[in-house]
Amino acid sequence: ANDLGRMLAYRAAWAMEQQDPEAPVLTACAKLFSSESVNEIADLAMQVHGGHGYLKGATVERLYRDARYAVIAYGTSEMQRAAIARDSLDKFKA
């Protein structure tokens, strides 16, 4: 998941640099995949650590909070899905 997220981010950055019209949807795909993946991994880490993972000051607790923030920062997952869907529909209409 980590490598795929990195690859998507690099592809989106390259598209932006090239002023590719696909850049906005590629950016939305990269953000959606990366934030959802890190959230799933953080949830799994919390389950593995059990109650200790919820203790304030525990590394896992901080990572979990950061992962939750990643889902809503710079547009929620739903907003990213809507942007991807809108782009797909626009291509279908054209």
SULVEN-V309139 format. One record per helix or strand. SS is the DSSP state (2 for helix, 1 for strand). FROM is the first residue (numbers start at 1). LEN is the number of residues. If there is no record, write none. Layout:
BEGIN
ss=SS from=FROM len=LEN
ss=SS from=FROM len=LEN
END
This chain:
BEGIN
ss=2 from=2 len=16
ss=2 from=23 len=32
ss=2 from=59 len=14
ss=2 from=77 len=17
END
